[in-house]
């Protein structure tokens, strides 16, 4: 299976909102679409999924134009919601039926995902004691009785109910607490292991780095950086140096010409031009008898690459 | 096609089951039905109880069982014929009804008034009738014998009856036979008729048609108006609900907007039709129960409404089955057409609050169509109204049902109108689907009509 997006573009009036975007996924994994607010990520996703008419370009799934008939898609949209006054189980069964999942199979899948996402108590009301009248079954929960995080879990379930081949997650972890973020990450990892194709749009760079093999960074509708994440990082070289010592080494840093980014209790974040410059600083410290506790030379983070590419002037979401 | 139908059916069944299960719908259905049942039942009983005696005042009756007749005026008359009241009062007017109760009275001739009065002393339920003639004319005098059990009212009742039957008595005394008397009693009128009108004169239902011609257009308009007003808003609300609930992206990945809109529209319309039918049945049952209750409690009732209901039996043959079927389909088609317009309003709105600005689409269309129909002669003069109104979908649904039922247009013409209405409905739903897709990602104020056309031109 493969997903090929080529030369996708769209204009609203005179304004180009997606400018000739191309990328491909030849094997299962996670592809990241990154960009500032209004860069065109969600519009691109909507065009890829056929929800929005494209002005040009094509989206191929296994060599044929991507269509809901030919590709089983699961989509967790950035703008999320549920019917506030309908029982949750009814909504899940409804969306499953719209994706042609037989009712019994849908019920099995709902139970499976409810257990995984720890929302069983909201979907399967238990009997509770009500005094002399004995036990009374609780009413099914409505969406507006759930916290935002739990609603997000139900929406994630809707996206996964059809057991999709292609999963598109637009800001999947936004608004989740750390415990639930880990729960989502675990499920995403399992889906990757099951050979699924994932497209993820996120502003949480650490999360993207954790999962994604390939990325596209969009800036003002244009792709400004594309490719394999590891190769992109390699191309920048190892220029981030983290140093921890027992004494103040500011003078040595200044002497070696290394740029100081931050310092806190003898923990330094430095930017070097190359590995030789870092090694020269290490030699200088050893020569002068400074005890070095940590010396970590690494490639730039995705966050740094993103900021460098789209400019610090942009407001992050 | 099958997937499309599948999507439509899923949306339809989900929307219908949840809409029809809401507390608001169930409460409105049953509470209104209860009152619609109770109102005619209680109203008919109240009318009969409080206003029933006003009818008694206009009735003529007597408790007399024997009448001694002293008749010295020319000619013979068999007074026992007065027991057949229908002979004298051919048809009771519905405006001023006459109620006669003079059967079973024994008429005995006597030589003089005195003889009659003497005989009457032995019979407490007898009257004496004296027929005399002078220069002013013939006089019918009623005398109540001494120690009679009868009251003056019994005398008045009989006297009033004689006033009605007096001329017929005199005509028979003159020697005219019964058949000739009937011919003389026939009403006479004269008028100028065209060929076409002369043909219509042969229609036994023409009078009823004229009445229906005045009532039907308004009744059908009212039914459609309330259906559209009650449920058009619900259709728009349902269409916009995914936008309000931020479910639109999730929804659009599974269903085509036009399938969704069509499913929702049909679900809300069906729930509306069922609710209306339920109310109609409750109202009918209310009238039926009212009729039985009034007849049970007041066996002598002659309530106009009950007589009106009873006259329905004589209407068989007034409307043909095909015309009734096509009329019902046309009303339903009209309801769906305006619901589709309401769906366009829902498709344009980006949130529920915008509906107040977009619902003008179906309300304005209804008002403008009504004005067209009114000034095009579709209401006041159903027969001579402009025929083009039958082929404009928005006006056709207002005029064709009445015109078809009244026989002003053929079933074929009505079927053509119905086809146009259904086609227009489908086209409007497709337009609503396209607008929904365009507007689903639109943010800002509700666009103007010009802006909407501009958007439709774009991809």
HADDOCK unambig.tbl for C-alpha pairs under 7 A between the chains (distance, minus, plus):
assign (segid A and resid 51 and name CA) (segid B and resid 252 and name CA) 6.36 0.50 0.50
assign (segid A and resid 51 and name CA) (segid B and resid 253 and name CA) 6.66 0.50 0.50
assign (segid A and resid 53 and name CA) (segid B and resid 459 and name CA) 6.09 0.50 0.50
assign (segid A and resid 75 and name CA) (segid B and resid 250 and name CA) 6.66 0.50 0.50
assign (segid A and resid 77 and name CA) (segid B and resid 249 and name CA) 6.11 0.50 0.50
assign (segid A and resid 77 and name CA) (segid B and resid 250 and name CA) 6.60 0.50 0.50
assign (segid A and resid 79 and name CA) (segid B and resid 246 and name CA) 5.97 0.50 0.50
assign (segid A and resid 80 and name CA) (segid B and resid 246 and name CA) 5.33 0.50 0.50
assign (segid A and resid 80 and name CA) (segid B and resid 247 and name CA) 6.07 0.50 0.50
assign (segid A and resid 81 and name CA) (segid B and resid 245 and name CA) 5.32 0.50 0.50
assign (segid A and resid 81 and name CA) (segid B and resid 246 and name CA) 4.56 0.50 0.50
assign (segid A and resid 81 and name CA) (segid B and resid 247 and name CA) 5.09 0.50 0.50
assign (segid A and resid 82 and name CA) (segid B and resid 245 and name CA) 5.72 0.50 0.50
assign (segid A and resid 82 and name CA) (segid B and resid 246 and name CA) 6.94 0.50 0.50
assign (segid A and resid 82 and name CA) (segid B and resid 247 and name CA) 5.96 0.50 0.50
assign (segid A and resid 83 and name CA) (segid B and resid 245 and name CA) 5.71 0.50 0.50
assign (segid A and resid 98 and name CA) (segid B and resid 7 and name CA) 6.20 0.50 0.50
assign (segid A and resid 98 and name CA) (segid B and resid 10 and name CA) 6.66 0.50 0.50
assign (segid A and resid 98 and name CA) (segid B and resid 254 and name CA) 5.90 0.50 0.50
assign (segid A and resid 99 and name CA) (segid B and resid 254 and name CA) 6.09 0.50 0.50
